[in-house]
Amino acid sequence: MKIILTKDVANVGRAGQLKDVADGYARNYLIPRGLAVAATQQALKEYETRQAADKRRQAKAEESDRGLADRVANTELRFKVRVGEQHRLYGSITNADVAEALSKKLQAQVDKHLVDLEEPLKHLGTFRVPVRIAPHLSPEVTVTLEREE
């Protein structure tokens, strides 16, 4: 029997998916508990409309992500820091510092968990730091650490 899942069901599928399951499983378990609806003509039409809307929404979000990724890739952040012997920083520059500076510069919220800094920056120099905008988009922002005068 063809059904459309209304909620996520373990080992069957996610909400909104069209699935083919055993008749008894659908009639006796999924449909009575509100986990699925039978795939009638009306339900299939609504399913197709919902799928088309989801694709449009996803395309719009992807375009927005690409725009943000381009802006991030063309951004250079400069930090004036105090340094000691051997050009080591007093303290360090962390992913939170990079995210905060990037948010101010781009005027867009960037979460510190999206900044892929393996370890805090503790030396003067120029570094390329990846920022995960989306699962398939990781542009690199240029971070320059300069001696404070």
N, C-alpha and C positions, 0 to 999 in steps of 0.2 A: 504494500500500500504506500502510495506517495503522500508525504506529509511535509508541512512547513513548521520548523521548530520555532516556538515563541520564546523559549528560554534555552540556555546552554544545558546540554544533557551529556554526562560523561559517557565516553565510548560511542556516542552517536554523532554529535555535531554541535555547532554553535547556533545561537539564536539567529533567525533569519535565513537559515540554510534550507534548501529543498533536499529531502532525503527519501530513500526507499527503504522501508522497514517491514518486518513481518506484520501481517494483518492483526494478529492477536495482541502483539506488543503495542501497536498503535491504538487499537480499540479499547484494550483493557488497562493500559498503563499511561501512555503519553497523553492522549486526548482527555480522559477524565481528570487528570491532574493539572491540566492547562499548560502542559509542556509543549504541545503541538496542536495544529489544526489540520484537518484533512485538506488535501490539495485539490479543492474544487475549482471550477472555472473562475469564480469570483476571487478566491484566495490566490490563484495563480496570477491573475491580473494585478492584484495589489502587490504581490511579491515582485513582479517585473517592474512595477512603478517604483517600489522601494529600492530595488537594485539600481535602477537608472539614477535615482536621486543620490544614492550612495556613491556611485561612480563620479557624478558631477562634483559632489562635495570633496571626494578624495582628489580629483584633478585640481580643484581650486586650492586645496591645502598643499599639494605637491608644488604647484606654481609659486605659492607664497614661500614655501621652504626653500625653493631654488633661488628666489630673490634674496632671501636672508643669507643664504650660503654665499652668494656672490658678494654681498656687502661685507660679510665676515672675512672672506678671502682677500679683499682689498683693504683691510684695516690693519693699521700698525699701532700698537699700544706702547707707550714709553713710560717707564717707571723711574723716578729719581730716588735712589736708595743710598743709605749710609753703608759704607764698606770698611772693612778692617784690613788686616794683613792678607796678602795673596789674593786680593780682590774678592774676598768672601763677604757676603752680606751679613749685617747684624739682623738676624731673623731670616725670613724667606718670603718669596712670592708664591702664593698657593692658588689653587683653582678658584677659590672664592674671590681672591683679589682680581684675577683675570676676568672672571664673570662679571664682577661689579664694574670694572673699568670698561668692559665691552658693552654692558647694558647702557652705561652713560654715553658712550661714544655713538652707539647705533640708535639710541633712544628706543630700544626694544628689550623686553625682559629676557635675560639669558640665565638659566639655572646653573648653579655651580656644579651640579652633577653631570652636566653636558660637556664640561671642559675636561678633556682627557689628558691631564697632566700626570705623568707617571710618578714623579716625585717633585716636591717643591723646588723652585729655582733658587739657588744659593750663590751663584757666581754672576759677575758682570758678563754681558754679551747679548747676542741676538738669538732668539729661540723661535722655532715654529711649533705652535701648540694647536693640536686638532680640537675642533668643537663639533660634537655630534648634533646636527640639526635634526636629522631623521635617520632611520636605520641605514639608508644607502647614501647619505650625504654627510661628509665629515671634512669641511673646509678647514684650512689652517690659518690662524691669525698669527701675525708676527709680533713677538713681544721683545722689546729692547730694554735691558736694564743698564742704566747709566749712573755714574757716580754723582752723588749729591754735592753741590758746591758749597 
